[in-house]
Amino acid sequence: MMNKKFTRYIFLLGLGCAFRVASAQEQPSLRQRADQLYAQYKYANAASIYLKLADTRKPKLTDLERLADCYRKMNDYEAAENWYARVVQDQESKAENLITYGTILKSNSRYSEAKKVLQRYAGKSGDTQRVTNEIAGCDSALIWMAKPTAHKIKNEVQVNTAFADFGVFPMDNKIYYTAEPEQSLLRQKDGRTGNPFLRIYTADRSTGNSLSSKLINKSVYNDENYHVGPIICNQKGNVWYVTRTYPGRSGEISKENKTKFRTNNLELYIYTANNSKYEVAPFLYNDVKNYSVGHAALSQDEKTLYFVSDMAGGLGGTDIWYCELQSDGSWGKPQNAGPAINTSEDEMFPNIATDDTLYYSSNGLPGMGGLDIFVAKGEKNNWSKSANLRYPINSAGDDFAFITNIVNEDTTMGYLSSNRKGGVGSDDIYSFSKIKPKMILALKGLTLNKKNGEILEAATVTLYANGRQVIAKQSSKTDGTVFFELAKGTDYSVLGQKEKFYSDSATVSTKGLTKSDTLSVTLRLEPLFEIGKTIVIQNIHYDFDKDNIRKDAAKILDELVRTLRDNPTLEIELGSHTDSRGIDIYNLDLSQRRARSVVNYVVSRGISRSRLTAKGYGETQLLNRCANGAKCSAAAHQANRRTEFKILKM
């Protein structure tokens, strides 16, 4: 099946009966309602029902599989990982679930864990070949994330939306790119995504490559009924090559969950400016009844046109092809770019840089997950071995549409598109820069066992910026150290994790630093293997007289969820404590409700309720002298308002 980045242009043919109509005497069961919503692509609504079905002593495997898949399709990969962890523990779980679980782990940058799961698949199925590339990608990703390249990646938030924005083509002080318009701009929508059809936009480009002032393009190529884009232009600026979706009714008809869809193929059109008007001509080798053509790129001398197609004669799903310019100005017969570039999977989004270097995306070579960006030297069907551009150009998501527009001795700048974590929408535009630094900033970390102060080696230490955007990830050495390079003017957080230990985190910042410096941080991880041990979960706050889980508390509890997920035999008591203010019996009830809310939240994120016990202690276990009637500061009372977990079983 072709990659979604190439075949997302799919249109609703007509609605069949998506579910059978229940009679007045026969109301659909809870599971039937969930299955109906799932069949209608209403994954959030379906998940809320599957959650109820999963919260039983012996949930059905099919319910767990559907729930995990709902979160995967909602792009909530953290929750998807939690639920797939339970799916693959079931003895009846099929080997195919291990492939999906491994892919989800890669999406969450958990490459060591993904490798183990993919090896389990090979052992269970006997199909080692299927996961060879994926396992090799895990090994490479661990190395690349431990020592990222010097590229700095910036999300262009002034142009990105909650929808798809991708495929930059720079031209003078502007860029042209492809995007799903805001809902109010266009009424026509893609039948499957529910989003408006793609159109070409422009945005202003500063000297530093930052983008602003986006506008939908008013040119004639945007007047099509369905998807338009990506787009490129020749150097003179008068010939445009536009990928668009065939608007007719020749597409292949498929049926999914009793709903019919037509998949319309892509075609390439050439728009030539002539006296303020465009002459429009289809690419000679379009054949929408049999295959797609799109994603054009020109060589620097403009005598070779590269494009992507799934036409017959290729090596995989979608291949990169090329045509040579003929003496009469026409394009010659398509030729395959060859096995040095094309694989048995999908290659797409080619771009030719000023030195005739080819950049393209593939999911058929070892990579970090999804589509990775690769580079090769050569031309036509004669190329060097492709090289992965590594982290952070590539990520655990889909990375594509790489283009450079500023290159000199000290600086390389350009754009890429990605659906990596931390973005604004589904696909986002990122600018990147690689600039020789004027000062060197670094972070030295140390991981210790909190109980005895001993060095803790092989702990996973992740460096984050801008929330949970992963900057780098390392495993602590035998002396417990890690070492990261930092950027100036940035706030970071550092998280240390290890199996059978509760994680620790810290924050550091390079804001205000004006000269080279090495910052330090010590992470103290608390061992979990002591029955009866109590650990305070820091900074779990509630609104006054409330028991609901706030968003800030949910983020902290997610770390507890990860600990429970990664230690599947661990059983705990979740205890909630109040301060002494208020009536004793009321505080006891409030704390019990809060403890129950914590348990419910943890269960909702994929942990079996059988592993959890809720216990409200009210004001019976104060940590200080602030009992009834004592005069204490607000901070002293706050110390008593806490949530803890006690280890009951390992």
Buried (B, 14 or more C-beta within 10 A) or exposed (E): EBBEBBBBBBBBBEEEEBBEEEEEEEEBEEBBBBBBBBBBBEBEBBBBBBBEBBBEEEBBBBBBBBBBBBBBBBEBBBBBBBBBBBBBEBEEBBBEBBBBBBBBBBBBBBBBBBBBBBBBBBEBBEEEEEBEBBBBBBEBBBEBBBEBBEBBBBBBBBBBBEBBBBBBBBBEEBBBBBBBBEEEEBEEBBBBBEBBBBBBBBBBBEEEBBBEEBEBBEBEBBEBEBBBBBBBBEEEEEBBBBBBBBBEEEBEEEEEEEBBBBBBBBBBBBBEBEEEEBEEEBBEBBBBEEBBBBBBBBBBEEEBBBBBBBBEEBBBBBBBBBBBBEEEEEBBEBBBBBEBBBBEBBBBBBBBBEEEBBBBBBBBBBBBBBBBBBBBBBBBBEBEEBEBBBBBBBBBBBBBBBBBBEEEEEEBBBBBBBBBBBBBBBBBBBBBBBEEEEEEBBBEBBBBBBEEEEBBBEBBBBBBBEEBBBBBBBBBBEEBBBBBBBEEEBEBBBBBBBEEBBBBBBEBEBEEBEEEEEBEBBBBBBBBEEEEBEBBBEEBEBEEEEBEBEEEBBEBBBBBBBBBBBBEEBBBBBBBBBBBEBEEEEBBBBBBBBBBBBBBBBBBBBBBBEBBBBBBBBBEEBEEEBEEEEEBEEEBBEBBBBBBBBBBEE
